[in-house]
Amino acid sequence: MIAPSILSADFAHLADELKAIEGADWVHVDVMDNHFVPNLTLGLPVVQSLLKVTDIPMDCHLMIANPERWAPGYAEAGAYNVTFHAEATDNPIAVARDIRAAGAKAGLSVKPNTPIEPYLEILREFDTLLVMSVEPGFGGQSFIASVLDKAKQVRRLVDVGELRLVVEIDGGINMDTIEQAAEAGVDCFVAGSAVYGTPDPAATVEALRQKAIAIEAASA
């Protein structure tokens, strides 16, 4: 699955930018609060507006403090998947259950330097694991390949039936790095500038998808 990130889109024409990625599996929306990360992007009112102009399932990535307070609102608004950071709360299970109760899939995200081992036991409560392959907060950063060990570890648990979730990766994904991520067993690839920095974003989405499919088929 390919999830273009509108963090790299033209914020003055977001409705048009969503139309430009028709065929994408999800649209990735980065919500930043200038507290958990040192940047401020968009929030719930903009997400509510975007939901009115696209049928692409919305993948909301909350890089925010106090997700227990804010996350359910994105689910109630109609987001398909709502992901929050493990580092932002002391009770991730409760947040996940609230998101699910509000009607969305629940995702857990970990920063590049956050080990996955402390969270393996609770991943049964989640539908998505989002592995950050850059430090959250800004687009256009370089891919951190060392995080792929987390993806591989969780992929093994999914493959043997211990977990049922989507393994997602976000940060520095392009036509080159998607190969490494696909080989590691990633299911969903977030791509920002690699999609919106091209003349035909929809064609780029399909090219990324075909590249990932080919790598995964070769690895099978």
C-alpha positions in Angstrom: 0.0 0.0 0.0 1.1 3.5 -0.8 0.1 6.4 1.5 1.2 9.8 0.1 1.8 12.4 2.8 0.2 15.7 2.2 2.9 17.3 4.4 4.7 17.7 1.1 1.6 19.0 -0.8 0.6 22.6 -1.6 -1.4 23.6 1.5 -3.1 26.3 -0.5 -4.7 23.7 -2.8 -5.2 20.6 -0.7 -8.4 19.5 -2.4 -6.7 19.5 -5.7 -3.6 17.8 -4.2 -5.9 15.0 -3.0 -7.3 14.6 -6.5 -3.8 14.3 -7.8 -3.1 11.1 -5.9 -6.2 9.2 -7.0 -5.4 5.5 -6.8 -3.5 5.9 -3.5 -4.4 3.3 -0.9 -4.4 5.8 2.0 -3.7 9.5 2.3 -1.3 10.2 5.2 -2.0 13.3 7.2 0.6 14.6 9.6 -0.8 16.4 12.6 1.9 18.3 14.6 1.2 20.4 17.7 4.5 22.2 18.3 4.8 20.4 21.6 5.6 16.8 20.9 7.5 17.8 17.8 9.0 21.3 17.0 6.6 22.0 14.2 3.0 23.0 13.7 0.9 21.7 10.8 -2.8 21.2 10.6 -5.5 19.9 13.0 -8.9 18.4 13.3 -10.9 21.2 11.4 -8.7 20.8 8.3 -9.0 17.0 8.5 -12.8 17.3 8.7 -12.7 19.5 5.6 -10.5 17.1 3.7 -12.7 14.2 4.5 -15.5 15.9 2.6 -13.5 16.1 -0.6 -11.9 12.6 -0.9 -12.8 9.0 -0.7 -9.2 7.9 -0.1 -9.0 6.4 3.4 -7.4 8.9 5.7 -4.4 7.8 7.7 -4.0 10.4 10.5 -0.5 10.4 12.2 -0.8 12.4 15.4 2.6 13.7 16.4 1.1 15.4 19.4 1.1 15.5 23.2 -1.9 14.1 25.1 -3.2 11.8 22.4 -5.7 10.4 24.9 -7.5 13.8 24.8 -7.3 14.4 21.0 -7.1 11.1 19.2 -10.7 9.9 19.5 -11.9 13.1 17.7 -10.1 12.2 14.5 -11.8 8.8 14.6 -15.2 10.3 15.2 -14.6 12.7 12.3 -14.2 9.7 9.9 -10.5 9.0 9.7 -9.8 5.4 8.7 -6.7 5.0 10.8 -5.5 7.1 13.7 -1.9 6.6 14.8 -0.3 8.2 17.9 3.2 8.0 19.4 4.2 5.5 22.0 6.4 8.1 23.5 3.5 10.5 24.0 1.4 8.6 26.5 1.7 6.3 29.6 -1.4 4.3 28.6 -1.3 3.4 24.9 -3.8 0.6 25.3 -6.4 2.9 26.6 -5.9 5.3 23.8 -6.1 2.5 21.2 -9.3 1.3 22.7 -10.8 4.8 22.6 -9.8 5.2 19.0 -11.4 1.9 18.1 -14.5 2.7 20.1 -14.8 5.9 18.1 -14.8 4.0 14.8 -11.3 4.0 13.4 -8.4 1.6 13.2 -5.7 2.3 15.9 -2.0 2.7 15.1 1.1 3.0 17.3 4.1 4.9 16.1 7.7 4.7 17.4 10.5 7.2 16.8 13.8 5.9 15.2 15.6 5.6 18.6 12.7 4.0 20.4 13.1 0.3 20.9 10.2 -1.9 19.8 10.7 -4.6 22.4 8.8 -2.9 25.3 5.7 -2.6 23.0 5.6 -6.1 21.5 3.2 -7.4 24.1 0.6 -4.6 23.5 0.7 -4.7 19.7 -2.3 -7.0 19.8 -4.3 -3.9 20.7 -3.4 -2.2 17.4 -4.2 -2.4 13.8 -1.1 -0.6 12.5 2.5 -0.2 13.6 4.1 2.9 12.1 7.9 2.7 12.2 9.4 6.2 11.8 12.5 6.1 9.5 13.2 9.8 10.2 12.9 12.0 13.3 9.2 13.1 13.4 8.5 16.8 12.8 9.7 17.7 9.3 9.4 16.3 5.8 12.2 15.8 3.4 14.7 14.1 5.7 17.0 11.2 4.8 16.0 7.6 5.4 17.4 5.9 8.5 17.9 2.3 7.4 18.6 0.9 10.9 14.9 1.1 11.9 14.2 -1.7 9.5 15.2 -4.2 12.2 12.0 -3.2 14.0 9.9 -3.8 10.9 11.6 -7.2 10.4 10.9 -8.2 14.0 7.3 -7.4 13.8 6.9 -8.9 10.4 8.1 -12.2 11.8 5.4 -12.1 14.5 2.7 -11.3 11.9 3.9 -14.1 9.6 3.6 -16.7 12.4 0.2 -15.5 13.4 1.1 -13.9 16.7 0.1 -10.4 15.5 -2.4 -9.2 12.9 -1.5 -5.6 11.9 -0.2 -3.5 9.1 3.5 -2.7 9.2 3.8 0.9 8.0 6.9 3.1 7.5 7.3 6.8 7.3 10.2 9.0 6.4 12.6 9.2 3.4 10.7 6.7 1.3 11.4 7.0 -2.5 12.0 4.7 -5.4 15.3 3.6 -3.9 14.6 3.2 -0.2 11.2 1.5 -0.8 13.2 -1.5 -1.9 14.9 -1.9 1.5 11.6 -1.4 3.3 9.8 -3.9 1.1 12.5 -6.5 1.7 12.0 -5.9 5.5 8.4 -6.8 5.2 6.7 -3.4 5.3 3.1 -3.4 4.1 2.4 0.4 3.8 4.8 3.0 2.6 4.3 6.7 3.4 5.9 8.9 0.7 5.8 12.7 0.7 8.2 14.6 -1.5 8.8 11.5 -3.6 5.2 11.7 -4.7 4.4 15.4 -4.6 7.7 16.4 -6.0 7.0 14.8 -9.3 4.9 16.1 -12.3 2.4 13.2 -12.1 1.8 12.2 -8.4 -0.7 9.5 -9.3 1.7 7.8 -11.7 4.4 8.0 -9.1 2.1 6.3 -6.6 1.6 3.4 -9.0 5.3 3.2 -9.8 6.1 3.0 -6.1 3.5 0.3 -5.6 4.8 -1.8 -8.5 8.4 -1.5 -7.2 7.3 -2.7 -3.7 5.2 -5.6 -5.2 8.2 -6.7 -7.3 10.6 -6.7 -4.3 8.1 -8.5 -2.1 7.5 -11.1 -4.8 11.2 -11.7 -5.2 11.7 -12.0 -1.5 8.9 -14.6 -1.1 
